[in-house]
């Protein structure tokens, strides 16, 4: 909401208040001021000048040499090519940019020469001053701005055109629709500065007659329209508004059009009550019917767009057709034209939620709908329509027919709340007397009678004691409220075991050289195609977002893998030679009914630790990262099982990760086809670990093992086995057969090639054996080795290499 500070003077006194002080005081009182700016800040050294003479340029067929009186003694010579500057223009007054002047947009004007003739500045058009044609309706659209007769010479153009004003730009929250008006902000200003505040009651003289003999209003849906007020004006004269009205509208960011339209906009800004004017002759039988639209009805609005209406929308109609969409925009079939002679002024209160739904469904959000949807005060409609008619008489724009049609179904009883000074002090941490609190409230239009606070009708946001306490606090001054320590028992917060595990897993990933990534939970259904999931894959069933940002953010993901690959691809596309990322991301698994996600049940949210890398680690090094992660989290019994059926991974380089015999995730090399879809080359490794299962596998009890006192005995064993035998299964067999003296076993070589039969491979392990109470003998170690070899031979057909 833009508020010219000069407009405030109609309702309160702010003399002696600087713009900076105004900004600070209103902000501290709870009204958020975005900025306070000078309307003509970009215009400098531009004055009014009177044309003394106009002669042709000796070296041009369109340029003119002008002598102008700018109130500085000697005439100023300016060369112009404006088509409306002719010898007949002598005596006209126009804006003149002198040497070293500035215009909106950072344009700088200096003296120079045009075709060899000195030009000491420039004459301006209204566009160059940042104005619209509605601000200066008397101006030529393609030429110099000639100002009205009687304009003084040598005057600063900002003063002449009403640009010498300060404007405060407020951010109005949705609970304060009363502040979407000059009067509402003036009330806040008067309260903040403790100045008098008054609003004059509009006075309409009328011209006789009776509106009820010429028109009628019927409200069929009072739940959607609690109040509808109308007045009739005849003998309308459509013409430009006076300068003071045009200047105020322009300062508020509203384009002036003509006197009737400008009056409705002016009242909307002044009172916060949207208004509309109908051409009376376009209303069938002079009747207005406020009703729900019928399915199939349509209307062309003032912007020239046709809209189909439904029975969920409120329409303003005559006997035959809709003539406006209630609270949104009027219809073209009742638009004010140049030949309009009789108009109906509408000032009504509509149900905010209905206006919001209608505006959204029709794709048209207007100044009016933005106000109505926040919930307006029904008591404003009568004053607003009377103010519009007062302006009509003041501007000589028409004659107001006596009488008002006011269909009022609103509840006139004000909201009353108990006045509880002690409770408010307790809530605020203050020690104000009841009189002091009452004075704070009365500044804002509240009344205190018989132990009750009478809430003014325009404060629709006040419903309980804490709301009143907030009003007292902001009038007293937030900066004056003393700082106090918390009076309750101090409770030291701590992380839950699951949060600790999550933080530990993230730390381990970072220590392993992985950077944390964060991606959107919203994805596109096409992401599942990218990672190779089949059309009938049940994992594709996802929760659909009702109001998505777009197709690319239309569903909630059931896997983090495509987001991880997208992040890796982004790094690869930016020529990063290596990238290692991890994300503790959330997936959303819907409840599935009849093969679809149940929209009435929230999806199950689960965290998945996803890792991805390229260019840095080999397959087995990446496997080592997963082993290190589980080791540091104290997860025992980690196993890996080949996985050949995951379409996202290479069938020969993919494995399930198991803990305690349960699958907790998968890791491996991304399938080359999938990698190619993301523009990735080389081996891309990823892992997906279900954090809930990872957490469940953590052993909370950690056992202490003292440093060994006796030496270890190390033996190596190399065997030939079929190429299909998993090395991990062989290692498990060794661990079981070697007995209690086996400390650890490590795979250190897998070889296929020269000297190895086709279909076979050589697998070599290093066994470390140790006893806690003695030094092992060769016989004990030999026995363990024989048992391990026997197990490999019986289980896998392994043969000891010579």
Buried (B, 14 or more C-beta within 10 A) or exposed (E): BBBBBBBBEEBBBBEEBEBEEBBBBBBBBBBEBEEBEBBBEBBBBBBBBBBEBBEEBEEBEEBBBBBBBBBEEEBBBBBBEBEBBEEEBBEBBBBBBBBEBBBBEEEEBEBEEBEEBEBBBBBBBBBBBBBBBBBBBEBBEEBBBBBEEEBEBBBBBBBBBBBBBBBBBBEBEEBBBBBBBBBBBBBBBBBBBEBEBEBEEBEBEBBEBEBBEBBBBEBEBBEBBBBBBBBBBBEBBBBBBEBEBBBBBBBBEBBBBBBBBBBBBBBBBBBBBBBBBBBBEBBEEBBBBBBBBEEEBEBBBBEEEEBEBBEEBBBBBBEEBBBBBBBBBBBBBBBBEEEBBBBBBBBBBBBBEBBBBBBEBBEBBBBBBBBBBBBBBBBBBBBBBBBBBBBBBEBEBBBBBBBBBBBBBBEEEBBBBEBBBEBBBEBBEBEBEBEBBBBBBBBBBBBBEEEBBBBBBBBBBBEEBEBBBBBBBBBBEBEEEEEEEEEEEEEEEEEEEBEEBBEBBBEBBEEBEBEEBEBEBBBBEEBBBBBBBEEEEEEBBBBBEEEEEEEEBBBBBBBBBBBBBBBBBBBBEEEEEEBBBBBBBBBBBBBEEEEEBEEEEEBEEBBBBBBBBBBBBEBEEBBBBBBBBBEBBBBEEBBBEBBEEBEBBBBEBBBBBBBBEBBBBBBBBBBBEBBEBBEBEEBBBBBBBBBEBBBBBBEEEEEEEEEEEEEBBEBEBBBBBEEEBBBBBBBBBBBEBBEEBBBEBEBEEEBBEEEBEEEBBBBBBBBBBBBEEEEBEEEBBEBBBEBBBEBBBEBBEBEEBE
